Amino acid sequence: MDVVEVKELTKEYYLGKTLIHALKGVDLTIRDRDFLAIAGPSGSGKTTLLNLIGCIDLPTAGSIKIDNIDVHGLSSDQLAELRAAKIGFIFQTFNLIPVLSAFENVEYPLLQRKTKKDERKKGVMNALKSVGLETFAKHKPDELSGGQRQRVAIARALVSEPKIILADEPTANLDHQTGAAVLEVMKRINEEQGTVFIFSTHDPKVMELANRIVQLMDGKIVP
């Protein structure tokens, strides 16, 4: 089953007075249970493609379907609902809220959805357990290592039980051993829960674990 379908995707924007052709007619299908790496040099369009799939940016032309929902013409509120229901995000800078505990950071997306307190607690602890951090629930980010912070970020992405998780260079700020351990956590979640992972990455470790690699060059997919 296809969970993402991208056709003739084009993205252009101005940088000062210069027109940037970030994506040039990209076609891509992402299947259920994929662990997919989008690879390519800086400026190839990797993050742009990830942002478009995540519905946090809009294409200049072309179409995007997320779990068979065509995003064209959806309002900003409808796009926000789609993101909340279908998509989780992991970033290289973790993006945790410093004053909140691990539990509270993971809980945050559920507060937006007005989930009941008992359901929130159960969901948060299950998400923390899935990344091996249930005993660190009360720790704040500055009390955690880089690898532990990224695991909290993974738990936060998982807590809403999304179909797709988009990971933008998730190992870039981690040392080799820690990055490998974090990737193993994501791979296990992919295999056990069937969550689709889509990476934007330069990391050979990600590409070794991926079941599929898509190479981008100058805004186009290349063989």
C-alpha positions in Angstrom: 0.0 0.0 0.0 1.3 3.5 -0.9 1.4 6.0 2.0 2.9 8.9 0.1 2.5 9.6 -3.6 4.4 12.5 -5.2 3.9 13.4 -8.9 5.7 16.1 -10.9 6.6 18.0 -7.7 8.2 21.3 -8.4 9.3 23.9 -5.8 10.6 27.4 -6.7 11.4 30.3 -4.5 13.3 33.6 -4.5 16.5 34.1 -2.6 16.9 37.8 -2.9 16.4 38.4 -6.6 17.5 35.0 -7.6 15.0 32.3 -8.5 15.9 29.0 -6.9 14.6 25.8 -8.6 14.7 23.5 -5.5 12.7 20.6 -7.0 12.2 20.0 -10.7 9.4 17.5 -11.4 10.0 14.9 -8.7 8.0 11.6 -8.9 8.2 9.4 -5.8 6.1 6.7 -4.2 6.6 5.6 -0.6 5.1 2.3 0.5 3.8 1.0 3.8 6.6 0.0 6.2 9.3 1.7 4.2 12.5 2.8 5.9 13.6 5.2 3.2 16.7 7.4 2.9 16.6 10.5 0.7 20.3 11.2 0.0 22.2 13.8 -1.9 24.6 16.7 -1.4 23.7 20.0 0.3 21.4 22.0 -1.9 20.0 18.9 -3.7 16.5 19.5 -2.4 16.3 16.8 0.3 14.9 19.0 3.1 12.6 20.8 0.6 11.1 17.4 -0.4 10.8 16.4 3.3 9.0 19.7 4.1 6.6 19.2 1.3 5.7 15.7 2.2 5.3 16.9 5.8 2.8 19.6 4.6 4.8 22.4 6.3 5.5 23.9 2.9 3.5 24.0 -0.3 4.7 23.1 -3.8 4.8 25.4 -6.8 3.4 22.7 -9.0 2.6 19.0 -8.8 0.6 16.8 -6.4 1.1 15.2 -3.1 -1.1 12.4 -1.5 -0.6 11.4 2.1 -2.3 8.1 3.0 -4.5 8.7 -0.1 -5.5 12.2 0.8 -4.7 14.8 -1.8 -3.3 17.8 0.0 -4.0 20.3 -2.9 -6.5 22.8 -1.8 -6.6 21.9 1.9 -6.8 24.9 4.2 -4.1 25.7 6.8 -6.3 24.2 9.5 -6.9 21.0 7.4 -3.1 20.7 6.8 -2.5 21.0 10.5 -5.0 18.3 11.2 -3.4 16.1 8.6 0.0 16.6 10.1 -1.3 15.9 13.6 -3.0 12.7 12.6 -0.6 11.2 10.1 2.9 12.7 10.5 5.7 12.9 13.1 8.8 14.9 12.9 12.4 14.4 14.1 15.0 17.1 13.7 18.8 17.2 14.0 18.6 19.9 16.7 16.1 17.8 18.8 13.8 20.9 19.2 12.9 20.0 22.8 11.5 22.6 25.1 14.2 23.2 27.8 12.0 23.9 30.7 9.9 20.8 30.2 10.7 17.3 31.4 11.1 14.4 29.0 7.5 13.4 29.8 6.2 16.9 29.2 8.0 17.2 25.9 6.6 13.9 24.7 3.1 14.9 26.0 3.1 18.2 24.2 1.5 17.0 20.8 -1.3 15.2 22.8 -2.2 18.5 24.5 -2.8 20.0 21.1 -5.3 17.2 20.4 -7.0 17.5 23.8 -6.4 13.9 24.7 -7.7 12.9 28.1 -5.2 12.9 30.9 -5.2 9.2 31.6 -4.8 8.4 27.9 -2.0 11.0 27.6 -0.1 9.5 30.5 -0.4 5.9 29.1 0.6 7.1 25.6 3.6 9.1 26.8 5.0 6.3 29.0 4.5 3.8 26.1 6.4 6.1 23.8 9.2 6.6 26.3 9.4 2.9 26.9 9.7 2.2 23.2 12.9 4.3 23.1 14.2 2.9 26.4 13.7 6.1 28.5 10.8 5.3 30.8 13.0 5.8 33.8 14.1 9.3 32.6 10.5 10.8 32.4 11.2 13.5 34.9 14.6 14.6 33.5 14.8 17.9 31.6 16.8 18.1 28.3 19.9 19.6 30.0 20.0 16.5 32.2 20.2 14.1 29.3 22.9 13.2 26.8 22.6 14.0 23.1 21.5 10.5 22.3 18.9 10.5 25.1 17.5 13.9 23.8 17.1 12.5 20.3 15.3 9.5 21.8 12.9 11.8 23.6 12.4 13.5 20.2 11.6 10.1 18.6 9.2 9.4 21.4 7.5 12.8 20.8 7.2 11.9 17.2 5.7 8.5 18.0 3.2 9.5 20.7 0.5 10.4 18.3 0.8 7.1 16.5 1.5 8.6 13.1 1.7 6.6 10.0 4.8 8.5 8.8 7.8 9.9 10.6 10.0 12.4 8.8 13.6 12.6 10.1 15.8 15.5 8.9 19.4 14.6 9.4 18.6 13.0 12.8 22.1 11.8 13.5 24.0 15.0 12.4 24.6 16.2 16.0 25.5 12.8 17.4 28.8 10.9 17.6 29.1 7.7 15.5 28.2 5.3 18.3 25.3 7.3 19.6 23.9 7.9 16.1 24.1 4.2 15.4 22.2 3.4 18.6 19.5 5.9 17.8 19.1 4.5 14.3 18.7 1.0 15.7 15.8 2.3 17.9 14.1 3.8 14.8 14.7 0.6 12.7 13.2 -1.5 15.5 10.1 0.7 15.7 9.8 0.5 11.9 9.9 -3.3 12.0 7.8 -3.9 15.1 5.1 -1.1 14.6 5.2 -0.7 10.8 5.8 3.1 11.1 7.2 4.5 7.8 10.4 6.4 8.3 11.6 8.9 5.7 15.1 10.4 6.2 16.9 13.3 4.7 20.5 12.4 5.2 24.2 12.4 4.4 24.8 9.6 6.9 26.2 6.3 5.5 24.8 4.5 8.6 21.2 5.6 7.6 21.8 4.3 4.1 23.1 1.0 5.3 19.9 0.4 7.3 17.5 1.8 4.7 15.4 -0.7 2.7 15.4 1.9 -0.2 17.6 4.9 -1.1 16.5 7.8 -3.3 19.3 10.0 -4.7 18.6 13.6 -5.3 20.8 15.9 -7.4 20.0 19.5 -8.3 16.3 19.0 -7.5 15.8 15.8 -9.5 15.9 12.1 -8.6 18.8 10.4 -10.3 19.5 6.6 -10.8 
